[in-house]
Structures are given as C-alpha cells and as structure tokens.
C-alpha cells in the first residue's frame, strides 16, 4: 500500500499480468478449482480453454485488488455506474430491513463502504474470516478503519456458530440492510446443492437462504461488474420471488431460484467470478 502511493499508473499493465501468472502457476489447487468450475459451466470447453479462462479469472482478480488498493490509498479514482436504478431506489427507500444477495465479483470491499451512505441506513456486510490469524488481525484493523470513515457501514465476520444468524436477523428487524455473499462454502459453513440447469449442480452456503426464509426480508440480487480499467457497474435486480415451502418436502423449492439468481450473472461474467473452490459440477442422468 505504501508502494502504490508512489508507483505510476502505467506500470500496472506491465507488472500485474506477469505477477498474476506466477501466482497462477503456484496456486495449483485454486487453479484446478476455477478451471473445473468453468468446464462444468461450459461443458463444450476443452481443457486448454478452461485453463486459459482460469488465468483470466486470476488476472481480473488481481486488477480489482490493485484498483481497490488505489482507491483506499487515494492514489487512483474509480468510476461507478448503477444499472437497475429503479431497483436500487426500491432497496434504498424500503422501510423494512432488506437482504442483498451478492457474489464474489467486481470488488465487494470497495463498493460496500462507498455506497452505504447512499442508503441512509446501516449496511452490514458479512464476510468470511482469513485463514491465517495474523492476516485476520490485519483485515479486522482495515475494516475498523473503513467503518470509522463510513459511519453507515459495518462488517460482520462469519466465524462459525449460530449467533451470527441471530444477530443478522436482529439487524433486519431493526430496518437495516444485510449484504451476504451466497456463492462460497468454506470453513464450517453448512452447504446445500441445487440443480440450476439440467445436469448442472451448484454448491452454495445454506445460511443466507435460511436468513431470508426466517426473517421474510426482501432479497435483492446485487452484483458488482468490472467494465474496464477503474470502471465498475453495480447491477441491481428486483427482489426475488421465493416460492412457499411445501409441508413434508425436504428440499426447499426456493433453492433453485436463489442459486439461479447467482448463476445468471456468473454465466455472463464468468471471468469475474472470484471463487477459488469447487462449486459447480456436471452429472449425467443416472450417474455423477
């Protein structure tokens, strides 16, 4: 971050791609996971095309990370546009608490504090803790500073246990906005699986949908898309119409609707889907 304050912008396209390629080669487990997700999403792709596609995901992730650091250090401005302004206004003006369903796309950490004051009420962003305790301590310090600079923004770390769900339900009951990322199953998060297309299975965390069910809060799909160098678009969709649960049926009929809202955007912007764990799989009828 200190280096970004003195590094000229034109070095970014020179340094970011080769450094990204180095990490791409070293991160074998994550590379295979991304390529596997892409081949499940696009079954006609060859292994080589999925490998190149995985590098594009890594590269977009690197650029969004650098641009977020630019914005945080004040060494570079980012342009924003809202696509679906009428739904954004609906979300902003609803008196009751609302849920934002988003995914690991664009730059969530950069957008959430910036737009929290646009809502005029507190936005609670749920995020997973870091794997290394020392990094978690750094991340918590960063989030506390963001909260100091953005009074309407709060961060909730999902450290496991049931108390987070109770706390988030209370926030929604108070009329706040809760933003959850519904596309990664890590640590002790309880998973669920949905068939989002014939033969395409998607693994998602169970908690966000349960929170929507229990509280009855309106759930707005909202995604952050990188349109180009330091240009981002916030894509806001109308609230999801979740079907009622059927008594005696184990599976929730809302699961495919919930997962489909994520898949619809991911499929059109696959090179910006920053999930580095296996999430998608294809199965043939009668066998996986």
C-alpha positions in Angstrom: 0.0 0.0 0.0 2.9 2.3 0.6 4.3 1.4 -2.8 1.1 2.3 -4.6 1.3 5.9 -3.4 4.4 6.4 -5.5 4.0 3.8 -8.3 2.8 5.4 -11.6 -0.4 4.0 -13.0 1.2 3.0 -16.3 3.2 0.3 -14.5 0.0 -1.7 -13.7 -0.4 -3.3 -17.2 3.3 -4.1 -17.2 3.6 -5.7 -13.8 0.2 -7.1 -13.0 -0.1 -9.8 -15.7 3.3 -11.5 -15.2 3.0 -11.4 -11.4 -0.5 -12.9 -11.7 0.8 -15.6 -14.0 3.4 -16.5 -11.4 0.7 -16.9 -8.7 -1.5 -18.7 -11.2 1.2 -21.4 -11.6 1.9 -21.7 -7.9 -1.7 -21.9 -6.8 -2.4 -25.3 -8.3 -5.3 -26.2 -6.1 -7.1 -22.9 -6.8 -6.2 -23.1 -10.5 -7.8 -26.5 -10.8 -10.9 -25.5 -8.9 -11.5 -22.5 -11.2 -10.9 -24.5 -14.4 -13.2 -27.2 -13.1 -16.0 -24.7 -12.4 -15.6 -23.3 -15.9 -15.7 -26.7 -17.5 -18.9 -27.6 -15.6 -20.4 -24.2 -16.6 -19.4 -24.7 -20.2 -19.2 -28.4 -20.9 -18.1 -27.9 -24.5 -14.9 -26.2 -23.4 -11.6 -28.0 -23.9 -9.2 -28.4 -21.0 -6.9 -25.8 -22.6 -9.7 -23.2 -23.0 -10.7 -23.8 -19.3 -7.0 -23.3 -18.3 -6.8 -20.0 -20.2 -10.1 -19.0 -18.8 -8.9 -19.7 -15.3 -6.0 -17.3 -15.9 -8.4 -14.6 -17.0 -10.2 -15.0 -13.6 -6.9 -14.7 -11.7 -6.0 -11.7 -13.8 -9.3 -9.9 -13.2 -9.0 -10.6 -9.5 -5.5 -9.1 -9.5 -6.7 -5.9 -11.3 -9.7 -5.4 -8.9 -7.4 -5.9 -5.9 -4.9 -3.3 -7.2 -7.7 -0.9 -8.0 -9.2 -1.3 -4.6 -5.9 -0.5 -3.0 -5.6 2.5 -5.3 -8.9 3.8 -4.1 -8.1 3.1 -0.4 -4.7 4.9 -0.6 -6.1 7.8 -2.6 -3.7 7.1 -5.5 -6.4 6.4 -8.1 -10.1 7.2 -8.6 -12.7 4.6 -9.6 -15.8 5.4 -11.8 -19.2 3.8 -10.9 -22.5 3.5 -12.7 -25.7 1.9 -11.4 -27.6 -0.5 -13.7 -31.1 -1.0 -12.4 -31.5 2.3 -10.7 -35.3 1.8 -10.0 -34.4 -1.4 -8.0 -31.7 0.5 -6.2 -34.2 3.1 -5.2 -36.6 0.4 -4.1 -34.0 -1.1 -1.9 -32.9 2.3 -0.6 -36.4 3.5 0.3 -38.0 0.4 1.8 -38.7 1.0 5.5 -38.3 -2.7 6.4 -34.9 -4.4 6.6 -33.7 -5.9 3.3 -31.2 -8.5 2.3 -28.7 -8.1 -0.5 -27.6 -11.3 -2.2 -24.3 -10.9 -4.0 -21.4 -12.9 -5.2 -17.6 -12.7 -5.2 -17.4 -10.5 -8.3 -16.0 -7.0 -9.0 -14.8 -5.6 -5.7 -17.2 -6.0 -2.8 -14.9 -4.4 -0.2 -14.5 -1.3 -2.3 -18.2 -0.8 -3.2 -19.9 -1.6 0.1 -18.4 1.2 2.2 -18.7 3.7 -0.7 -22.4 3.1 -1.3 -23.5 2.6 2.3 -24.2 6.3 2.8 -26.4 6.3 -0.3 -28.9 4.1 1.5 -29.2 6.4 4.5 -29.2 3.4 6.9 -26.7 0.9 8.2 -25.4 -1.7 5.8 -24.0 -4.9 7.5 -21.6 -6.8 5.2 -20.9 -10.4 6.0 -17.5 -11.8 5.1 -15.5 -14.9 5.8 -12.5 -14.7 8.1 -9.0 -15.0 6.8 -7.4 -18.5 7.1 -4.3 -17.1 8.9 -4.8 -15.5 12.3 -2.2 -12.8 11.6 -3.9 -11.8 8.3 -7.3 -11.8 10.1 -6.0 -9.3 12.6 -4.8 -7.1 9.7 -8.2 -7.4 8.0 -10.1 -6.5 11.1 -8.0 -3.4 11.6 -8.7 -2.4 7.9 -12.4 -2.9 8.4 -12.5 -0.9 11.6 -10.8 2.0 9.7 -13.4 1.7 6.9 -16.2 1.8 9.5 -14.6 4.9 11.0 -14.6 6.7 7.6 -18.0 5.3 6.6 -20.4 5.5 9.6 -23.2 3.7 7.8 -21.0 0.6 7.1 -20.4 -2.4 9.3 -18.6 -5.7 8.9 -19.6 -9.0 10.4 -17.1 -11.8 10.2 -18.7 -15.3 9.8 -16.6 -17.1 12.4 -19.0 -20.0 12.8 -21.7 -20.8 15.2 -25.4 -19.8 15.3 -25.1 -16.4 16.9 -24.3 -14.6 13.7 -27.7 -15.6 12.2 -29.5 -14.3 15.3 -27.6 -11.1 15.1 -28.3 -10.6 11.4 -32.0 -11.3 11.9 -32.0 -8.6 14.6 -30.3 -6.1 12.2 -33.0 -6.9 9.6 -35.7 -6.4 12.2 -34.3 -3.0 13.1 -34.7 -2.0 9.4 -31.0 -2.3 8.4 -29.6 -3.8 5.2 -27.6 -7.0 5.4 -25.3 -8.0 2.5 -24.4 -11.6 2.1 -22.2 -13.4 -0.5 -24.0 -16.5 -1.4 -21.5 -18.4 -3.6 -18.7 -19.8 -1.4 -18.8 -22.7 1.0 -15.7 -22.5 3.2 -14.6 -23.4 6.7 -17.6 -24.7 8.8 -20.3 -23.2 6.6 -23.2 -25.5 6.1 -23.7 -26.3 2.3 -26.6 -27.0 0.1 -26.8 -28.1 -3.5 -29.2 -27.1 -6.2 -29.7 -28.2 -9.8 -29.6 -24.8 -11.6 -29.6 -26.3 -15.2 -30.3 -29.9 -16.3 -27.3 -31.8 -15.0 -25.5 -28.7 -13.6 -25.3 -28.8 -9.8 -24.3 -25.7 -7.8 -23.0 -25.9 -4.2 -23.9 -22.9 -2.0 -23.9 -21.9 1.6 -27.2 -22.7 3.3 -27.3 -19.8 5.8 -28.2 -16.8 3.5 -31.3 -18.5 2.2 -32.3 -19.6 5.7 -31.9 -16.0 6.9 -34.2 -14.8 4.1 -36.8 -17.5 5.0 -36.8 -16.9 8.7 -37.0 -13.1 8.5 -39.1 -12.8 5.4 -36.9 -9.9 4.3 -37.0 -8.8 0.7 -33.9 -10.2 -1.1 -32.3 -8.1 -3.8 -29.7 -9.7 -6.1 -26.9 -7.1 -6.5 -23.6 -7.7 -8.3 -20.5 -5.6 -9.0 -19.2 -5.9 -12.5 -15.8 -4.6 -13.7 -16.4 -2.8 -17.0 -12.8 -1.8 -17.6 -9.8 0.0 -16.2 -11.1 1.5 -12.9 -14.7 1.4 -14.2 -17.3 -0.6 -12.3 -21.0 -1.2 -12.6 -23.5 -2.1 -9.8 -26.1 -4.4 -11.3 -29.3 -4.3 -9.1 -32.2 -6.7 -9.9 -35.7 -6.8 -8.5 -36.3 -8.7 -5.3 -36.5 -12.5 -5.6 -39.9 -14.1 -5.6 -39.3 -17.1 -3.4 -41.9 -19.9 -3.6 -43.5 -21.1 -0.4 -42.2 -24.2 1.3 -44.2 -27.4 0.8 -45.1 -29.2 4.0 -43.4 -32.6 4.2 -41.0 -31.8 1.4 -37.3 -32.0 2.5 -36.0 -29.8 -0.3 -36.8 -26.0 -0.3 -38.3 -25.0 -3.7 -36.6 -21.6 -3.3 -33.2 -23.1 -3.6 -33.0 -23.3 -7.4 -34.4 -19.7 -7.6 -31.8 -18.5 -5.1 -28.9 -20.3 -6.9 -30.2 -19.3 -10.3 -30.0 -15.6 -9.5 -26.3 -16.1 -8.9 -25.7 -18.4 -11.9 -27.5 -16.0 -14.3 -24.9 -13.2 -13.7 -21.9 -15.6 -13.3 -22.6 -17.2 -16.6 -22.4 -13.8 -18.4 -19.4 -12.6 -16.4 -17.6 -15.8 -15.7 -14.1 -14.2 -15.9 -15.0 -12.1 -12.9 -16.3 -14.8 -10.6 -13.6 -15.0 -7.9 -14.5 -18.3 -6.3 -11.4 -20.5 -5.9 -13.1 -23.6 -4.6 -15.1 -26.3 -6.4 -18.7 -25.0 -6.6 -20.1 -26.4 -9.9 -20.2 -30.0 -11.2 -21.9 -31.8 -14.1 -23.7 -35.1 -13.7 -25.2 -37.3 -16.3 -28.6 -38.7 -15.7 -28.2 -41.8 -13.6 -24.6 -41.2 -12.6 -22.4 -38.3 -11.4 
